[in-house]
């Protein structure tokens, strides 16, 4: 009986200690302030990154987390390019056991002077917000990509096992390719969008009629919900289960109006819903 009581007491102490350990606030470490560069190149392994608009004409870099070290990153400037690279560290088995969130790099870029952004990562998440850029390239193995309030001419997003979320953004030319992640786009516009996923769902809400929209999923559902009823749209759908409830849609011609704009949706094993 005494042993059981001691065991329960010890378990309670350990639980409280873990909770207090987890609730300790994250720290923010300043890495530096740098001159603006038109091209930003970031290569990461495990760290997350949050990129947003700078309060001035400088590039600001910080790290936020619990266990921080300035040697986590190397920063270089060369030929109008600003490079951020995560430093690989040799970890023992104890360091691989983590109870706290992965640290996040916080980067602030001058909105009027940044032109291109290239992000390559393995397990970390990417958060990009409130910027105007010519080109964005994102490659990640198992991390998520979140884009909000962006104005981009050309964007390419590639992920193996991570979700892609785009919100309130204007992207003229967009190419998304995902192997096993979902794609969610809300209240965004563009001219030519190509969205493909092998094992994931594609969901577009509050969508706007645009010249060319092509979505394809091998084994996932596709949902396209327009904010306003399209006025001139040609619709091509391929799939085992299709539901199109758009007003004024002609099932014989597969068009609304004269079909000046194009929507193509295809899935092998999923459901297509257009409304």
N, C-alpha and C positions, 0 to 999 in steps of 0.2 A: 504493500500500500504506500509506504513512504517513498519507495523507488518511483512509483507511478506519479506521485505528487511532485517529486523533484524533477522528473522528466517533463511534466506539463509546465512547471514553473520555468525550467530552462528553455523550453520551446517558446513560451510566451516572451521571455527576455530577448531571445534571438529575433523573434518576429518584430517586437518593438524597435530593436536596434536597426533592423533592415528598413523599417518604415521611416525612422528618423534619418537614416542614411540617404534614402531615396528623396526625402523632402528637402534636403539641403539645396538652397538656390544655386543656379548656375552662375558662373563667373564670366566676365567679358574681358578679354585681353586685347589690347591694341597692338597690331603688328606694324602699321605704319601709314603714312600719308604720302601719296605719289602724284607726279604730274600726269595729266590726262593723256591717254593714248587711244588712237582710233580702233585698235584691234586688241581684243582680250582673249587669251588662250589659257584654259584651266584644265589640269589633269589631276584627277583624284582617285583614291582607292576606296576608303571607307567613310571619309568625312562627308557631311552634308554641306550644301552651300546655298546661301540666300543672297540674291543680287537685286539691287534696287537703285533708285535715283539718288545721286549725291546731293548734299545740301549746298555744295559750292562747285568750283571747277577742278576739284582734286579727286583722285581715287583714294578711297578709304578702305582699309582692310583690318578686320578684327576676327577673333575666334571666341565663340561662346560655348561654354561647357563646364564640366566639373574638374576634369584632369587635363590641364592645358600646358602647352610647351611651345615656345616660339619656334623651336626646331621642327615643329610639325610641317612647316611650309618652307619652300624656297621661292623667292620672288625675283624675277629678272626682267629687265627692260632692254629690248633690242629691236632695231629697225621698225619703229613705230608699233611694236607689239609688247604687250604687258603679259608676262607669263606667271602663272601661279601653279605650283606643283606640290602635291602632298609627298612628304618624305616617308619612305618605308622604314619601319622600325622592327627590330627583332624582338618578338614578344614570346614570353614563356607561357605555359599553359594557364597560369593564374590570370594573366592579363587578357586572355581570350574569354574569360567569364565576366560578363558585364551586366550590372544591374541598372545602370543609368543610360540615358540617351546618348547617342553618338554626338560628339561636338559638331558645331556648325560654323563654317566660315561665313562671315558677313562682309560682303563687298558692295560698296556704293560707287556707282559710275556717273560721271557727268553726262546728263541726258543729251546735250547738244553736241558732244564731241566724240561719243562712242559710236562706232560704225558696225563692227562685227564682233560676235561672241561665239567662241567655240568651247564646248564643255565635253569632257570625256571622263566617265566614271565607272566604277564597278558596283559597289553596294550602297553608295550614298544617294540621298535625294537632292533634286535640283529645284529651287524656287526662284523664279525670275519675275519681277514685277515693276511696272511703271517705268518703262524705257521705250525709246524709239531707236530702232536699229535697222541697218540695211540687211544684214544676214545673221541668222542664228543656226548653229549646228550643235546638236545634242546627241551623244552616244552613251548609253548606260547598259550595264548587264542586268542588274537586279534592283536598281533604284527607280524612284518615281520622279516624274517631271511635272512641275506645276507652273503654268504661265498665266499671268493676270495683268490686265491693263497695259498691253503691249501694242506697239505699232511697228510692224516688221514687213519688209519687202519680200524676203525669201527665208523660209525656215524649213529645216530638215531635222526630224526627230526619230531616232532609232533606239529601240529598247528590246532586250531579250525577254526579261521577266519583270516588267514594271509597268505601272499605269501611267497614262498621260492625261493631264487635265488642262484645258484651256478655257479661260473665262474673260469675258469683256475685252477681247483683243481684236485688232484689225491686222490680218496677215494676208497679204496679197497672194503669195504662192506658198502653199504648205504641203509638205510631204511627211507623212507619219507611217512608219513601218514597225510593227510590234509582233513578237513571236508568241508571247503568252500574257499579254497585258490588256487591260481595258482602256478604251479611249472615250473621254467625256469632254464635249465641247459645248459651252453655253454662251449665248448672247455674243457671238463673234461673227466677223465678216471676212470676206476675201474674194478673190477672182478665180483662182484655180486651186482646189484642194484635192489631194489624193491621200486617202486614209486606208491602210491595210493592216489587218491583224490575223494571225493564224488561229489562235485559241483565246479569243477575247471578245468582249462586247463593244459595240460602237454606239454611243448615244449622243445625239445632238439636240439640244433644247433651246428654245427661243432662237431658232435658226433663221437666217436671212437668205432669201433667194439670191443666188450668185451664178455667174456664167458657167462655171464647170465645177461640179462636185461629184467625186467618185469615191465610194466606200465599199470595202470588201472584207468579209470575214469568213474564214473557212468553217469554223464550228461555233460561232457566236451570233447572238441576236443583233439586229440593227434597228435603231429607233431614230427617226428624224421628225422633230416636232417644230413646225414653222411658227415664228412669232406672228407673221402676217401671211395671209393666203397668197401663194405665188400667182402672178398674173400671166407669165409666159414661160412655161416649163415643159421640157420633154423628159419623160420619166422612163428609165429602163430598169427593170427589176428581174433578178434571177434567184430563185429559192423555192424550197418546198412549201413554205407557208408565208403568204404575202397579204398584208392588210393595208390598203391605200384608201383613206377617207378624206382626201383633199377635195374641197368643193370645186365644182366646175371641171373636174378631171374626166376626160373622155377616154373610156376604156378601149375604144376601137383604135384611136390614133395614139393613145398613151401620152396625150398632151393636155396642157392648159394654155389657152390662147394659141399663139403661133409657135410656141416651143422654142423661143430664142435662147433660153438658158437650159442647161443640161444637168440632170440628176441621174446617177447610175448607182444602184445598190445591188450587191450580190453576196449570197451566203449559201453554203452547201447544206449545213445542218441546223441553221438557226431560223428565227422568225424575223421578217422584215415588217416594220410598222412605220407608215408615213402618214402624218396628219397635220 
